[in-house]
Amino acid sequence: MPIRLSQTLLSVIAALFGVQTEANRQRDFQRHSPLPFIVVGILLIALFVLSLVAIVQWILS
């Protein structure tokens, strides 16, 4: 059964903050492909970096 986008998003956010539960970690590692987690992780980190750049540009202007 494929993991839903909302589950993937919440799992990646929890992992980024280091608060992933053991049950969710087990569920995530039972999936066949790590690709959805990698893609969502890259997108969230890119969004975070771009928001930091925008905030700094706004402060300095």
N, C-alpha and C positions, 0 to 999 in steps of 0.2 A: 504494500500500500504506500503510495507516494506521500511524502510529507507536504503539508499545506504551506503556502507562502507565509501565512501569519506565524505558524510554528517555527519555520526557518528563521524569520526575522527576530522573533523573541529569543530563540536559542542563540543566535549570533550576538544580539545585544547583551544577553546574560553572560555569554562567554567573554565579550569585550570588557565587561565590568568585573569578571571573575566570580560571578555568583551563580553559576549554572548548577542546578540540582543534579544529584546522581541519577535519579530516574530519567530526567530529560537527556542527560549525557548518554545513558544507555540506549534510549530511544533513538538518538541521533546517530550513534555508531552502528546501529543495526541496519541503517539504510545502505543501499548498494553503491550509491555515488555521493562523494563529498562535494561535487560540483555546485549544487545550489548554495551550500554554506560558504564556499569560496567566493562565488559571485556576489552574494549578499554582503559578505564581509568586506570585499574590495569596494563595493559601492558605498557602504556605510562609512568606511575610513576615508574615501575620497570626499564624500559629503562633509564629514567632520573637518578635514583639512581645508576645503574650499570655504566653509563657514568661518574658520579661524582667519583665513586670508581676508575675507570680506570684512570681518570685524576690525582687524588691524588697519585695513585701508580706510574704513569709516572713521576710526579713532584718529588716524594721522591726517585726515583731510580737514 
